[in-house]
Amino acid sequence: MLYESSLKAWQRVGSQGSAETLVRTNTRNTDRNVARVGRYFLEDDPTIAVVSVTVTELQRQDLGLYQCVIDLSSRSPLVLLPRIRLVQCEDLLLAFDHSNLLMLAIVLTCGFVLNKGLVSSVLFLLLRKSWVSGEANPAKQQSQPSRS
């Protein structure tokens, strides 16, 4: 929230470390700031301290290192870590942060285990409920003739 009224920018980092600004906000609203330049769309939501960047129509020449910065204008910009590297992987373009790759694997694994555990727990509770209420085999109960 310290930089909620600061301008934000999306930059491509060159091989020599120089940064090229691709899109930059030019408003300092306290609720939402947006900017669009060509294929780049930047949205700054100061109310939740989130900056989102969308790049449309990715191309092979888009591969490289990118960073989001807080543009302090009078000084050098403050780089928001982590930087994002766009790489090509078997005809797909992927953006990832090396430092969060392990975290992503852990989250996906935990999500799978938790979902599997949740489904198993619900099935167990449903089966237990039907067993306690005497409905263990509903098909057998329906096949008995009614005596009215």
ZAVEXVEX-760698 format. One record per residue: residue number from 1; y, x, z of N, C-alpha, C in turn. Coordinates in steps of 0.1 Angstrom, whole numbers, plus 5000, padded with zeros to 4 digits. Layout:
BEGIN
(site NUM; (Y; X; Z); (Y; X; Z); (Y; X; Z)),
...
This chain:
BEGIN
(site 1; (4988; 5008; 5000); (5000; 5000; 5000); (5013; 5009; 5000)),
(site 2; (5011; 5021; 5003); (5022; 5031; 5003); (5029; 5031; 4990)),
(site 3; (5022; 5030; 4979); (5027; 5031; 4965); (5028; 5018; 4958)),
(site 4; (5028; 5007; 4965); (5027; 4994; 4958); (5039; 4991; 4949)),
(site 5; (5050; 4997; 4951); (5062; 4995; 4942); (5064; 5006; 4932)),
(site 6; (5054; 5015; 4932); (5055; 5027; 4922); (5049; 5023; 4909)),
(site 7; (5054; 5030; 4899); (5049; 5028; 4885); (5035; 5034; 4884)),
(site 8; (5026; 5029; 4876); (5013; 5035; 4875); (5011; 5038; 4860)),
(site 9; (5002; 5048; 4857); (4999; 5052; 4843); (4985; 5056; 4842)),
(site 10; (4980; 5055; 4829); (4966; 5059; 4825); (4968; 5070; 4816)),
(site 11; (4961; 5082; 4819); (4963; 5094; 4811); (4950; 5099; 4806)),
(site 12; (4950; 5106; 4795); (4939; 5114; 4790); (4942; 5129; 4793)),
(site 13; (4932; 5135; 4799); (4934; 5149; 4803); (4928; 5158; 4792)),
(site 14; (4937; 5167; 4786); (4933; 5176; 4775); (4924; 5187; 4781)),
(site 15; (4919; 5195; 4771); (4910; 5206; 4775); (4917; 5217; 4783)),
(site 16; (4930; 5218; 4781); (4938; 5228; 4788); (4944; 5223; 4801)),
(site 17; (4940; 5210; 4805); (4945; 5204; 4817); (4958; 5196; 4816)),
(site 18; (4964; 5196; 4804); (4976; 5188; 4802); (4973; 5174; 4800)),
(site 19; (4981; 5165; 4805); (4979; 5151; 4805); (4988; 5143; 4795)),
(site 20; (4981; 5134; 4787); (4989; 5126; 4778); (4989; 5112; 4783)),
(site 21; (5000; 5106; 4786); (5001; 5092; 4791); (4999; 5083; 4779)),
(site 22; (4989; 5074; 4781); (4985; 5064; 4771); (4991; 5051; 4773)),
(site 23; (4993; 5047; 4786); (4999; 5034; 4789); (5005; 5035; 4803)),
(site 24; (5017; 5029; 4805); (5024; 5030; 4818); (5031; 5017; 4821)),
(site 25; (5030; 5013; 4834); (5037; 5001; 4838); (5052; 5004; 4838)),
(site 26; (5061; 4994; 4836); (5075; 4996; 4836); (5082; 4986; 4845)),
(site 27; (5074; 4979; 4853); (5080; 4969; 4863); (5075; 4973; 4876)),
(site 28; (5082; 4968; 4887); (5078; 4971; 4900); (5077; 4958; 4909)),
(site 29; (5070; 4948; 4902); (5068; 4936; 4909); (5058; 4938; 4921)),
(site 30; (5059; 4930; 4931); (5051; 4931; 4943); (5038; 4923; 4941)),
(site 31; (5037; 4915; 4931); (5024; 4907; 4929); (5016; 4912; 4917)),
(site 32; (5022; 4915; 4906); (5013; 4920; 4894); (5022; 4927; 4884)),
(site 33; (5017; 4938; 4879); (5024; 4945; 4869); (5014; 4949; 4858)),
(site 34; (5018; 4946; 4845); (5009; 4948; 4834); (5016; 4956; 4823)),
(site 35; (5008; 4963; 4815); (5014; 4971; 4804); (5003; 4971; 4793)),
(site 36; (5007; 4971; 4781); (4997; 4972; 4770); (5004; 4981; 4759)),
(site 37; (4996; 4991; 4755); (5000; 4999; 4744); (4987; 5001; 4735)),
(site 38; (4988; 4995; 4723); (4976; 4996; 4714); (4963; 4990; 4720)),
(site 39; (4953; 4999; 4722); (4940; 4995; 4727); (4939; 4996; 4742)),
(site 40; (4950; 5000; 4749); (4950; 5002; 4763); (4958; 4991; 4770)),
(site 41; (4952; 4986; 4781); (4958; 4976; 4789); (4956; 4980; 4804)),
(site 42; (4968; 4981; 4811); (4968; 4985; 4825); (4973; 4973; 4833)),
(site 43; (4966; 4970; 4844); (4970; 4959; 4853); (4971; 4965; 4867)),
(site 44; (4982; 4964; 4873); (4984; 4968; 4887); (4986; 4956; 4896)),
(site 45; (4977; 4955; 4906); (4978; 4944; 4915); (4981; 4949; 4929)),
(site 46; (4994; 4951; 4933); (4997; 4957; 4945); (4993; 4949; 4958)),
(site 47; (4990; 4936; 4956); (4986; 4928; 4967); (4972; 4932; 4973)),
(site 48; (4964; 4938; 4964); (4951; 4943; 4969); (4949; 4957; 4966)),
(site 49; (4960; 4964; 4962); (4960; 4979; 4959); (4949; 4983; 4949)),
(site 50; (4949; 4975; 4937); (4939; 4978; 4927); (4946; 4980; 4914)),
(site 51; (4943; 4991; 4906); (4947; 4993; 4893); (4935; 4992; 4884)),
(site 52; (4936; 4983; 4874); (4925; 4981; 4864); (4930; 4986; 4850)),
(site 53; (4921; 4993; 4843); (4924; 4997; 4830); (4913; 4992; 4820)),
(site 54; (4917; 4986; 4809); (4908; 4982; 4799); (4911; 4989; 4786)),
(site 55; (4901; 4994; 4780); (4903; 5001; 4767); (4894; 4993; 4757)),
(site 56; (4899; 4988; 4747); (4892; 4980; 4737); (4888; 4989; 4725)),
(site 57; (4877; 4984; 4718); (4873; 4991; 4706); (4871; 5006; 4708)),
(site 58; (4862; 5009; 4718); (4860; 5024; 4720); (4855; 5031; 4708)),
(site 59; (4859; 5043; 4706); (4855; 5051; 4694); (4850; 5065; 4699)),
(site 60; (4843; 5071; 4690); (4838; 5085; 4694); (4849; 5094; 4698)),
(site 61; (4861; 5093; 4692); (4872; 5102; 4696); (4878; 5099; 4709)),
(site 62; (4874; 5088; 4716); (4878; 5085; 4729); (4871; 5092; 4740)),
(site 63; (4860; 5099; 4736); (4853; 5107; 4746); (4862; 5117; 4753)),
(site 64; (4861; 5119; 4766); (4869; 5128; 4773); (4872; 5124; 4787)),
(site 65; (4881; 5131; 4794); (4884; 5129; 4808); (4897; 5121; 4809)),
(site 66; (4897; 5112; 4818); (4909; 5103; 4820); (4912; 5102; 4835)),
(site 67; (4925; 5099; 4838); (4929; 5097; 4851); (4940; 5086; 4853)),
(site 68; (4940; 5080; 4864); (4950; 5070; 4867); (4960; 5078; 4877)),
(site 69; (4973; 5076; 4874); (4983; 5083; 4882); (4993; 5073; 4888)),
(site 70; (4999; 5077; 4899); (5011; 5070; 4904); (5023; 5078; 4899)),
(site 71; (5031; 5072; 4891); (5042; 5079; 4884); (5054; 5079; 4893)),
(site 72; (5056; 5091; 4900); (5067; 5092; 4909); (5080; 5097; 4902)),
(site 73; (5080; 5098; 4889); (5091; 5102; 4880); (5099; 5114; 4884)),
(site 74; (5105; 5114; 4896); (5113; 5126; 4900); (5104; 5138; 4903)),
(site 75; (5091; 5136; 4906); (5082; 5147; 4909); (5070; 5146; 4900)),
(site 76; (5061; 5155; 4901); (5049; 5153; 4893); (5041; 5141; 4898)),
(site 77; (5033; 5135; 4889); (5026; 5123; 4893); (5015; 5126; 4903)),
(site 78; (5011; 5116; 4911); (5000; 5117; 4920); (4988; 5112; 4913)),
(site 79; (4978; 5120; 4912); (4965; 5117; 4905); (4956; 5109; 4915)),
(site 80; (4952; 5097; 4911); (4943; 5089; 4919); (4928; 5094; 4916)),
(site 81; (4921; 5099; 4925); (4908; 5103; 4923); (4898; 5092; 4925)),
(site 82; (4887; 5092; 4919); (4881; 5102; 4910); (4886; 5100; 4896)),
(site 83; (4886; 5111; 4888); (4889; 5110; 4874); (4877; 5104; 4867)),
(site 84; (4878; 5099; 4856); (4868; 5092; 4848); (4865; 5100; 4836)),
(site 85; (4852; 5103; 4833); (4848; 5110; 4821); (4840; 5100; 4812)),
(site 86; (4845; 5098; 4800); (4838; 5089; 4790); (4829; 5098; 4782)),
(site 87; (4816; 5095; 4782); (4806; 5103; 4775); (4798; 5094; 4766)),
(site 88; (4792; 5100; 4756); (4783; 5092; 4747); (4768; 5094; 4751)),
(site 89; (4761; 5083; 4751); (4747; 5083; 4756); (4739; 5074; 4746)),
(site 90; (4732; 5080; 4737); (4724; 5073; 4727); (4730; 5061; 4721)),
(site 91; (4741; 5064; 4713); (4748; 5053; 4706); (4756; 5044; 4715)),
(site 92; (4757; 5047; 4728); (4765; 5039; 4737); (4776; 5048; 4743)),
(site 93; (4787; 5043; 4745); (4798; 5050; 4753); (4798; 5045; 4767)),
(site 94; (4797; 5055; 4776); (4796; 5051; 4790); (4807; 5059; 4798)),
(site 95; (4813; 5052; 4808); (4823; 5058; 4816); (4817; 5059; 4830)),
(site 96; (4817; 5071; 4836); (4812; 5073; 4849); (4819; 5084; 4856)),
(site 97; (4817; 5084; 4869); (4823; 5094; 4878); (4811; 5102; 4884)),
(site 98; (4810; 5115; 4881); (4798; 5123; 4886); (4796; 5121; 4901)),
(site 99; (4807; 5121; 4909); (4805; 5120; 4923); (4799; 5107; 4928)),
(site 100; (4801; 5096; 4920); (4796; 5083; 4924); (4782; 5080; 4918)),
(site 101; (4777; 5089; 4910); (4764; 5086; 4903); (4753; 5083; 4913)),
(site 102; (4752; 5092; 4923); (4742; 5090; 4933); (4744; 5077; 4941)),
(site 103; (4756; 5074; 4944); (4759; 5062; 4951); (4755; 5050; 4943)),
(site 104; (4757; 5050; 4930); (4753; 5039; 4921); (4738; 5037; 4921)),
(site 105; (4731; 5048; 4921); (4716; 5048; 4921); (4712; 5042; 4935)),
(site 106; (4718; 5045; 4946); (4715; 5040; 4959); (4718; 5025; 4959)),
(site 107; (4730; 5021; 4954); (4733; 5007; 4954); (4724; 4999; 4946)),
(site 108; (4720; 5003; 4934); (4711; 4996; 4926); (4697; 4995; 4932)),
(site 109; (4692; 5006; 4939); (4679; 5006; 4945); (4680; 4996; 4957)),
(site 110; (4690; 4997; 4965); (4691; 4988; 4977); (4693; 4974; 4973)),
(site 111; (4700; 4971; 4962); (4702; 4958; 4957); (4688; 4952; 4953)),
(site 112; (4680; 4960; 4946); (4667; 4956; 4942); (4658; 4953; 4954)),
(site 113; (4658; 4962; 4963); (4650; 4960; 4975); (4654; 4948; 4983)),
(site 114; (4667; 4947; 4985); (4673; 4935; 4993); (4670; 4922; 4986)),
(site 115; (4671; 4921; 4973); (4669; 4909; 4965); (4654; 4906; 4966)),
(site 116; (4645; 4916; 4965); (4631; 4913; 4966); (4627; 4909; 4980)),
(site 117; (4633; 4915; 4990); (4631; 4911; 5004); (4636; 4897; 5007)),
(site 118; (4647; 4893; 5001); (4653; 4880; 5003); (4644; 4869; 4997)),
(site 119; (4640; 4872; 4985); (4631; 4862; 4978); (4618; 4861; 4986)),
(site 120; (4612; 4872; 4990); (4600; 4871; 4998); (4602; 4863; 5011)),
(site 121; (4613; 4865; 5018); (4616; 4858; 5030); (4617; 4843; 5028)),
(site 122; (4624; 4839; 5017); (4626; 4825; 5014); (4613; 4819; 5011)),
(site 123; (4604; 4825; 5003); (4591; 4820; 4999); (4583; 4818; 5012)),
(site 124; (4583; 4828; 5021); (4576; 4828; 5033); (4580; 4816; 5042)),
(site 125; (4593; 4814; 5043); (4598; 4803; 5051); (4594; 4789; 5045)),
(site 126; (4595; 4788; 5032); (4591; 4775; 5025); (4576; 4773; 5027)),
(site 127; (4568; 4783; 5025); (4553; 4781; 5027); (4550; 4778; 5042)),
(site 128; (4557; 4785; 5051); (4554; 4782; 5065); (4558; 4768; 5069)),
(site 129; (4570; 4763; 5064); (4575; 4750; 5066); (4565; 4739; 5061)),
(site 130; (4560; 4741; 5049); (4550; 4732; 5044); (4537; 4732; 5051)),
(site 131; (4533; 4744; 5056); (4520; 4745; 5064); (4522; 4738; 5077)),
(site 132; (4533; 4740; 5084); (4535; 4734; 5097); (4536; 4718; 5096)),
(site 133; (4542; 4713; 5085); (4543; 4699; 5083); (4531; 4693; 5077)),
(site 134; (4520; 4701; 5074); (4508; 4695; 5069); (4508; 4693; 5054)),
(site 135; (4517; 4699; 5047); (4518; 4697; 5033); (4513; 4710; 5026)),
(site 136; (4503; 4716; 5031); (4498; 4729; 5025); (4493; 4727; 5011)),
(site 137; (4488; 4715; 5008); (4483; 4712; 4994); (4488; 4699; 4990)),
(site 138; (4500; 4698; 4985); (4505; 4685; 4981); (4497; 4678; 4971)),
(site 139; (4490; 4685; 4962); (4482; 4679; 4951); (4470; 4671; 4957)),
(site 140; (4465; 4676; 4968); (4453; 4670; 4975); (4457; 4657; 4981)),
(site 141; (4470; 4657; 4987); (4474; 4645; 4994); (4477; 4633; 4984)),
(site 142; (4482; 4637; 4972); (4485; 4627; 4962); (4472; 4621; 4956)),
(site 143; (4461; 4628; 4956); (4449; 4623; 4950); (4442; 4613; 4958)),
(site 144; (4445; 4612; 4971); (4439; 4602; 4980); (4444; 4588; 4977)),
(site 145; (4435; 4579; 4977); (4439; 4565; 4974); (4447; 4559; 4986)),
(site 146; (4457; 4551; 4983); (4465; 4545; 4993); (4457; 4532; 4998)),
(site 147; (4459; 4529; 5011); (4452; 4518; 5017); (4462; 4507; 5021)),
(site 148; (4467; 4500; 5012); (4477; 4490; 5016); (4471; 4476; 5013)),
